């Protein structure tokens, strides 16, 4: 774990002190790590603290002796007014799923009750903190459970036949990705009247766009585009330890989206603070569907920029990656109809 979190010159701890890809460079409002131990437990282990990541001796000790095939790490910059408490630190964990979010939900204080009303009692009972991010996790879980239930009803044998394990994993990846797109769709409709409207870049379906153009917006709301609270930024990662689904998304101008990168390779090494990727192919972006031994998804590259190891994910796209090494990137397409509540 230390090779990703603590050792490199561009590790997540170093990024928490000096991030290169954002205007606010310090992320010191807590941190969290989740990791999977196959054969021991389905549920991932999680370690969170409200202290800055760079000031945690426990994290250094833990990272030096922990190995895992799937690790999530997050450093937190709390939204204005958000409480600094352990329950608000990412990643959020339930059952086999880990979830983390970089960004924010437009006017969350205004739409929080709408989010809660869209959740099932089961999902709401899982939310322990007060962040927009954990409420997003609850909504995502509801969507996943819905799609999983539909899949089990349609093909029960898929979920019981051990000979179909490969098919089952592929179906689970599709459900996880579909649930993430549904979540983004839900955020879009729920926050639409609070957001600045960018006609040329807004990814909402044309039915809702038409409604906004016709003036179906609360006239008393401040939709100043300079207000950070009026912009939804949805860089989200969710995994079950075998499949990782991640989004880079904004409802504003595409250039406003937070950065997201990915890297694929055969081996990852750190020597004297410098991280290095070894490839099984000449171009790290070649053959996206070919299996590899290493996939890293991060807000900023862990290696030197000039190395070209990390590839930028286009705005409003989703990544679907398997721990077996395959990776696919697809545009996020929102449906015409309003998403249904649970």
N, C-alpha and C positions, 0 to 999 in steps of 0.2 A: 504493500500500500504506500510506503514511503516514496517509492520511485515516481509516483504520480502526485502525491499530496504535499510532500515536504521537501524532497531532495533537489528537484530541478530548479534552475535559476528562474524559470517561468512557471513554477508550481502554483497550485491554487492558493497556498499560503502567501507566496510572494505577490500573487495577483490581488489578494485581499488588502495588501498594503499599497500596491501601485498597479492598478488595472490600466492597460494601454488602450482598450477599445471603447471606453466610456468616459464621460466628462467628470463623473464623481468617482475618484480613483480608490477611495478607501471603503472597504466593506468590513466593518468591525463590530457589528451588532449581533454576533454569535455565528456559529457554524454547526455543521452536522455531517456525519458520514454513515452510510448504510452499506453493508456488504453481505454477500451470500456465501453460505458454507454447505454445498451440496453433500448429501449423505448424513448431515447432522440435523438440519432443520429446513423446512420449506420457507418459513418466515425469516427475513433477513435480520441480522443484528444491526443495531443503531446506536450511535454515540453522538450526543449533542451537548453543547455548552453555550452559555450566553456571553462568555468572554470572547475577545478577538481570537481568531485561529492562530495568529502569530504568537500569542501569549499563553498557549496551552501546552504545558509540559506533558500532560496526559496524552494528548494527541500525538506528540512526537514519539512517546514510548509505545503507544498502541500501533502506530503506523509501521514502526521498525520490525514488528514481529507478526504482522497480519498479512496473510495472502488470501486472495479470493479471485474467482473467475469473473466476478461482476461487482464493481464498486461504484457507488454514487457519492459525490462530495459537493458540498454547497457552503459558500460564505455569504452572510446575510448583510444587506443594507436595508434597515427597516424603513418602511414607508412613514411619512409624517403622521404622528399620532399613534403609530402602532406600538404595542407594548414589547419591551425587551424581556422575553421570558422563554424558558426552554420549550414550552409547547408550541411556540411560534417559529422555532427553528426547523429548517428543512434538513434532510428529506423526511416526508411524512410516510409512515408505514402502516399498512393494514394487511393482515394475512400474508400473502406472498408478494404483495405489491409495494414498491417504493416510488415516491412521487416528489419532484421538486420543480420550482418555478422561478424564472428570472424575468422580472417585469412588474406589471401591476394591472389592475382592473379599473377602468374608467369609473370615477365617482363611486367607489366601492361602498362608502358609507351610505349612499343613496340606494344602492341596489342590493345590499346585503340581505335584507328581508326577502327580496324577490328570489335570491339564490336559495335561501333556506326553504321557502315555500315550494321550490321546484324539487327539493330533495326528499327521498324516502326517509322514514323514521330510522331505518337501519343506517343509512349513510350519514344522517345528521348526528346520530349517536357516536359516530367515529370522530367527528370534528371536536378537538379538544382546545384549540387555540382560537385566536381572533383574526387571523390573517385572511386576506382574499385568496391566497394560495391554497390554504387547507380547505376552504370552501370549494375551490375548483376541484380539488381531489375528491371531495364528496360527490360532486356532480359527475365527475369522470367515472367513479365507481358505479353509480347508478346506471350510467349508459352501458358500461361493460357488462354488468349483471343482466341487463335487458337483452343485449345481443347474445350473451352466453346462454341465457334461457331459451331464446329463439333457436339457437343452433342445436341445443340438446333436444328440443322438441322435434326439430326437423330431421335429425340424424342421430338418434340415441347411441347407435353402435360406434360412432366416431369417438365417443367419450368413454367407452368401456372396452373396446377391442385393443388389446396391447399391440397387435400387428399394425395398427394404424397410428402409431405414435407420431410419425413424421407428419401425417396429414393433420393430426390434432394440433401440433405446434404451429403449423402454417395457419390453421383456422384461428388459433388464439392470437397470433400476430395481427391478422386482419381485424379481429374484434377489438384489440387494443388500439389499433390505428383508427378504426371507425369511431370508437368512443372518444378519442382525442379530437377528431374533427367535429363530432357532435358537440363536445364541450365548447370548442371555439365558436361554433354556430350559436349555441345558447348564450354565450357572453355577448356576441354580436347583437342579437335581438334584444337582450335584456338591457344593454347599455346604449342602444342606438340613439335615443332621444337626448342623451347627455353628451354625445360626442361631437366634436367638430366634423363637419361633413366635407370630405375631399372627393368631389365628383369623379376625378380622373383616376384615383387610385383606390377608392373604397371597394373592398372585395365582397360586400354584401350582395345578395341576390337582387336582381333588378326590381322585383316586386316591392321590396322594402326601400330600395333606393328611390323608386317613384314616389313612395309615401313621404320620404324626406324632402324630395324636390317640391312636392305639393304643399310643404309647410306644416306637416304633421309633427311639429317639434314644440316643446314647451318654450314659449316666448320669454319666460322669466329666467331661463337658465343661462349661465355664463358659458358660452362655447368658445372662449378665447383659445386659439390654437397654441398659445404660449403656455397654457396651464397644463403642467405635467399630469395632473389628476384627471384630465379630460382625454387621456390617451391610453388605450389598452395595449399592453405589450405582453405577448403570450409565448415566451420561450419556455417550453415545458418538456420535462423528461419523465417518463414512467417506465418501469421495468418489472418483470416477474422473476428476474435472475437468468432468464434464457432469451427473452426478447426485449429489446429496448426500442421504444418509440419516442421520438423527439420532434418538437415543432419550433420553427422560427416564424413568428407571425405578428402582424400589427394591423389594426383597422385604419391607421393613418397613412401618411405617405410611406412608401416602401423604404426609403432611406432612413426613416425613423426607427426601424426595427432594430432591436438589440442584436449584436453579432452572435453567430453560432458557427462552429467549425467542426469538421470531422477529419479523422486520420485513420488510415488502414495500413497495416504492415505485417511483416513476419515476426519481428522482434523489436522490443523497446528497451533501450538501455540508458542509464544515467552514469556519467563519469565526470567527477569533479564539477558537479552542478550542471553539466551540459547534457541534455537529453537527445537521444538519437534514435531514429526509426530505420530499421532495415526492411527492405521490400522484397517480395517475391516477383515483382514486375518492375519495369523501368519507370512507369508513370503511376504515382499513387492513386490516380483517378481512373485508371484503366480497369476494365472488367469488373464493374460494380457488383455483379452477381456471383463472382468467383469467391470461394471461401478463402479466408485468411485467418491468421491466428490472433490478430489484435485489431480492435476497433476502439477508438477514443472519440468521444463527442464532448466538446468543451466550448465555453463562451469565448475563450482566447486560446491561441496556440500554446502548447507546452514546450515547443522547440523554438529556436530562433526563426524569426520571420523569413529571413533570406533563404532558409533551408527548403521552404516550399512543401513541408510535410503535411501541413493542414490546409484543407480546402474549405472555402466559405460556402455555407449552405445558402441558397437563394432565399430571399424573403418570401414568406407565405408558402413555405414548403414543409413537408414532413419527412423524417427519416425513419425507416424501419430496419433495424439491425438485429441479427441473430448472434448469439454467443458462438455459434458454429463458424461465424466469419462472413456471412453474406450480408449485403447492405443494399438498400434501395431508397431512392429519393423521389418523391412525387409531389406535384403541386396540390395545395389544399383547395378543394372546390366545395363551396357551400351550397346546400340544397335550397330550392325555392321556398318550400313550406317552412313555417315556423316549427322549431323542435318541440316535441311533446314533453310534458312534465312526467316525472315518475309517479 
